[in-house]
Amino acid sequence: MTAHPGANIISIHGKTPKIHETAFIAPGSTIIGDVEIGAGSSIWYNCVVRADVFTIHIGERTNVQDGSVLHCDPPRPGDEEGSPLIIGDDVLIGHMAMVHGCRIEDRGFVGLGAIVMNKAVIGSDAMLAAGAMLTERKIMGERELWAGRPAKMLKELSDAAILGMKVGTAHYAENAKHHAAAVAAALS
């Protein structure tokens, strides 16, 4: 595993985070337990990714922006499958989001300060607006924009909006490389 200076990488219950060597884990972030982070992904400053009770999987080129909290729930009586957190490839998760035991499909988008609860699903190319709360078991279809607390569907996203999300993903993948170099330089 590549060193991630200033980040807290913690094993618990015999589970150690598996972080791809090309992932950027910013100083101040804490990654705990049964977490897998894919190639080119980035976990930004002061995020918590805590898989102490079940699993968290983050795909490739996904970014989790500053101050976000990711967690999951274990299997239990009445909920034998539990609520793992499954995040696909090329996902954007905005600053200060709370993402818990849900599924975000490839190219999904979670806005600033949004909340996604257990067993909810954000479909491919779908966007949960800033400040929205996607309650338990709600399912957002592909290309849908949802907003509000609780979140409700507003409209289908345009091709231009989807292109904007793709540009954002590419920006974060590139910017993570610059931050990794800056952190390394600051510590040398």
Disulfide bonds with the S-S distance in Angstrom:
none
